Amino acid sequence: MNFAGCRFCTPLILAFCLLVMGHSALAQDDAQAGDTVPPSSTQRLSNGEFECKEAGYREGVMPNRLPNTWEITYTGQAPVIDSARIRFAGSCDGSAHVERISGEDSVVMEAPDLEWTLMPGKSFDATLYQQVGVVSGATYSLSGWMLTLCGGSNTVPRNDCPDGYYMAKLLGMDPTGGVDPDAPSVQWVENRRNFVEPDGRKRIGWQNLRLGATAQAMTMTVFARIASPFQWHGNHGFIDALSLLRGPTAALTATAPLAGSTVITLTWAGELGPDIPLIEGGRHELRFDLQYWHDANQRWRDIVSDAGTGGTLFNAACANSTYRFRVQARAEQPDGSKGASPNQRYPGVWSEPLDIFVPAATPVEPGIPFTVTDQLFLPLLQSQRTC
């Protein structure tokens, strides 16, 4: 079922469709996602699943109902923040469909005056945050799911979110434990994809956001943020299944070239950490990404992506200079595996860079003089390998 007819309804009827019928446009896509295993005992966040029945919600400054253990900060006018099940099914025990990726509930954020005024869908920028006790110096991974619907859930004949408009989904971590989402210490990952492609023909649905960080204090702060900078009717989004675990780690070894050579030997390995192997039903495996830096490029460049534990040979193109190497581990379930659901992905952090100096080649002593007897023509190379 979808809201095909609501596109031509009055704003009041459209609002009624949205609130009573409960976003059935995405019901089929969400049916399997909602039937998931219980949260893992490794969960370090409190109420990361936003379950109304289990952890509950509390009354906030109207029109907000806030998930317990979470605080909120926002700029400008506050959006409507609520339990999706309470808002669209009437209560924690309501049986109507609500958007979620795990369990029975999620958090919904709605733009002020969503549909029913002459100026609907006012802009908003709101952030839920929670401080968590951690081990300073340890690596942590945050993985979660968000869904944003610019222009509402109607897709017939197409979603009417204007070109260039977006709603930003963001997850953040402050390794210092601060609570200001605008602080420079906060590390963010962002996704701006709408729930359908711009032409409305392909459903994108829920998006997995994830990042890793190294704790710099005994407290780390987790942020879940939806920013809707453009005023447009129907703009609302959902947050669900946030998971904070001890993240995977990686170690890299780089061996300098032998005399007269420019070949650097690289080997890497890592560990899943103490939490990920305990995920109920999980089939997470270690994958690695390897990069190098040379001052001539002024950026990190890929050497190996999505590799298992192993090694490779790196042939340095520029002698008499320094190369820098780093590796990052991530824990993911293999494609097609029937592992834990939802499919959380846990990235680690980049290792401390290793510097390897590549010496200049030793000059070759001249040999027997060469006498030209035949002409030799070599092709002109149009491209060269950079450092």
N, C-alpha and C positions, 0 to 999 in steps of 0.2 A: 504494500500500500504506500502511496505517496500523496503529496499535496498538489496534484496536478490542477485540481479545481480552485485551489486557494490563490493561485496567481491572479485570478480575475475576481476575487472576493473583495468586499470592503475591508478596510483595516481591522475593524472590530471582529469580523468573522475570521479573518486571517489569524488574529491573536487567539481566538477560541480554538482554531485548528491546532495551533502550536502548543497551547497549554494543555488541552484535554486529550488530544490524540497522541501526543508524546513522541514526535519526531519519527513517525513510522516510515519516512522516506529511506532511512538507513537500516530499518529493522532486519531485512534479510541479510545485509552485509554483516550485521553485528551478532546474529543469532549464535554462530559457532564461537565467536570471541567471548561471549558471556559465560559459556559453559567451561569454566576453568578450575584448576586445582586450587585448594586453599592457599593463602599466603604462606611462604616459607618461614620456618622458625628462625632463619638467619636475618630476617628483616630488622634493620636498625632504626628505621623511621617508625614513629608512632602514628597509626591511622593513615598509612600511606596508600591504603586501598579505598579510603573515604567511604567506608560502609556505614550506612545510616543505622542499621540494626546493631552493629557491633560496637563502634566507637562513638557514634552519635554526632549531632550538630548542636550548636548553641546559638541563641539569638544575638545578632550583632546590631550595629547601627542600621536602622531600616534603610534599604530593603534587604539587608544581608542576613543570611543564616550561615554561620561559619563552621567548618569541620573542627571538631575538638582536637586540641593539641596544635592547631595551626593558627598563625596570626596573619593579618592582612595589612598591606600598605598600598596606596594607590595615588595617582595624580589626577587632578581634575575631578569630574563628577564620578561618584562610585557606581560601578555596575551592580546589577542584581547578582548576588552570589548565593548559591543554595545547593542543597542535596538534590540531585537530579530526580531521585525517586520520590522525594516528598513533593517536589514542584510539579512533576508531570504525572505521577500516579497517586497523589493525594496524601500519602503517608508512607512510612517505612515498609508497611505490609502491602502497599498497593501493588496490583498485579499487572498494570499496564506496562508496555514496553518503554524503556528509557535507554538513552545512549550510554554505553559503558563498554570497556574492553575486558573487564575482569569482575567477577563477583556479581553483585546486584545493583551497585550504585556507583556514582561518580560525582564530581563537583561540576556545576554549570555556572558559567558567567555570561550574563546577558547585557547587551548595550542598553543604557538608559533609554526609555521610551522605545522599546524594541520595534513595535509595529503601529501603535494605536494613536499617534499624534501626527500633526502636520509636519513635524521635523523628527522622524523616527531614527532610531539607531545611532544615538550620539556617541562620539568617540570615548574611549576609556583605556586605561592602562593600569591593571591591577595585578598584585603579586601576593601569593600565599608563601609563607616562609616558616621554617621550623629549625630550631637549634638542636644539634645532636652531639652527645658525648662521643669523642673519638680518641684515638691514640696519635699523639703528635708525631709526625714523620712517616706515618703509614699512608698507603695509597687507598683511596676509596673511589668507587664507581657509582654513578647515579644513572638510572635508566627509568624512563617513564613514558606515558602515552598521552597524546592530546589530539583533539579534533576541533577544527574551526570551520564555521559555516558563514562565510561572507554572503549576504543576500538571502540568508535563510536556507531551509532544507529543500525548497522546491527545485526540481530539475526538469520540469516539463513546460515548454519545449526545451528550455535550457536555464541554468542558473543565471541570474541577472547581475551578479557582482561585476561592476565596471572594470574595464581593462586598467591595470595599474593599481587597483585597490587590493588590499590584502589585510589579513589579520595575522599577527606574528605570535607564534608559540615559542616559548623560551623556557629552558631549564638552566638553573645556575647553582654554583657552589661557591661559598666564601670560605676558603681554608683557614682564615683567621677567626671565624666565628662571629663576624659582624652581621648586623641586621639591615643595613642600608643597601637596597638593591642597586643603587647608583654608585656605590663605592668602587674605586679602581681595583680592589682586591677580588671582586666577584668575577668568576669565570663563567661564560655563557655559551650555550649552543642554541641556535635559532632555526626555525622552520616556518616558511610563509606559505606553504601550499594550502590551497583551499580544499574542501572535501571532494570537489570534482575538478577536473581540468577546465581551463577557461572556456572550452567549447561545450562543456557540460556533458560530454559523451562518455568520459571515463571517470569512474569513481576512484578517488584516492583514499578517502576514509581516514581512519586513525593513523597517526604518525608516531613512530618511536624516536624519541630524543634521548641522547646519552652523552656523558662526558666523565672524565676522571680528574682527580685532583689529589695532591698530597697535603695532608693536614699540617697546618703550621701552629696549631694550638690544641688545647684539650677539648675544644668545641668547634664544630663545623656547621655552617648554616646552609640549608637547602632551600632553593627558590623555585617556584612554579608560576610562570607569568604569562598572561595573555594581553597583548597590546593591540588595540583596534584604533588606528590613528585616523581613519576616514569615517565620516558619518554616512551610514547606509542602513536601510531597513533590514531587519532580521539578523544582524550580526550577533552571534553568540558562539560560545565554545565550551569544551568539556576537558577536564583533567582527571586522569585515573591511573591507578597501578604504578605509583612511584616506589622505587626500590633503591635503597642505599646499602651497598655491601662493601666489604673489604675487596679491593680490586686486584686484578692480575698484575704481576710484576714481570719485568724482563731484564736480562743482563746481556751485555754485548762485549765481545772480545775482538780487538783489531790488532793484527800483526803487521809490523812495518815491512816494506819490501826488502828483499835480499839485495845485496850489492849488484848494481847494474840492472835492476828490475824496477818496474813501476806497478807491480801487482801486489795488492793489499789483501790479506786473508781476513775474512769476517766470519765470526760464528756467534750464534745467539741461542738463548734458552730462556725459560721462565717458569712461573708457577701460577696456578689459578687463585691462590690465596686461601684463607681458612673458611670463607663463607660459601663461595660458589659451588664447591663439590657437595655441599649439604642441601642444595635446592631440591625440593621434592620433585621427582620426575625429570630433573634436568639432565641434559646431555651436552653440556658446554665443553668446548675444546679450545685450546690455546691457538691463536693465530697471531702472526707478527707482521709488522710493517717496518721497513728499513729505509732510512734516508741518509743523504750526505749533503754537505755544505762546502762550497768553495767561494772565496771572496770575489772571484771574478763573476759569479752568478748572482750573489747577494740574495739567495733564497735557498730553501731546502728543496732537494729534488729526490724523487723516488728511485730506489735501487730494486727493492723487492716489496711486493704487496701480497697480503693474504697468504703468507707462507707458514708452514709448520716449523718446528724446531729444526735448526740446521745451520748451514753456512754457505758462503759464496765467495768467489774471487772478484775483486774490484780492480779493474785496470785503470789507473790514474792517467788522464790525458795530459796533465800539466806537471812536469817535473819541477824540482826546486821550489816547491810550494807546499802548503799545509792543507790537508783535507780533514773534515770533521764528520763524525758518524753518530747516529743515534737509532734506537729501536723502540718500538711501542708494542706492548702486548694487548690483546683483547680477547675476551671470552665470548664465544658465539656457539649456538647450536647449528650443526650442519643442516643445509637445506634439505627439506624433505623428511627430516627426523621427527618422530613424534615425541618431542621432549616437553618441557614445562611450558605452560601457556599462562599469560601471553609471552611471546618470544622476546624476553628481555636480553639486551646485549650490553655487555659490561666492558668498556674500554679502560685500560690503564693509563699511565702517563708516559711521556717520552723519557727515555733514560738520559742521564747526564752525558753530554757529548764527549766523544773520544777524539783527540787530535792526533793525526798521523802525518809526519813530514815525509814527503817524497823527494829524495835527493836527485840532483842532476845526474844524467848518465855520464859514465866515465868516458872521456874521449878515446877514440880508437886510434892506435898508432898507424901511420901510413904504411902500406905494404908495397908490393911490387907495382911500379908505375903502370897505369892503364893506358893501352894504346887503342885508339878508336879505329875499328875496322869496318863496322857496320853502323848505320843510323838507326836509332831506336826512338820511336814516337810514343809518348805517354799521354793518356787522356787528361784533360783539365777537370779537376774536381771542383764542383760547384758548391759543395757544403763540407764543413769541417766539424769534427766533434769538439765541443767546447769543454772547458774545465768542469 
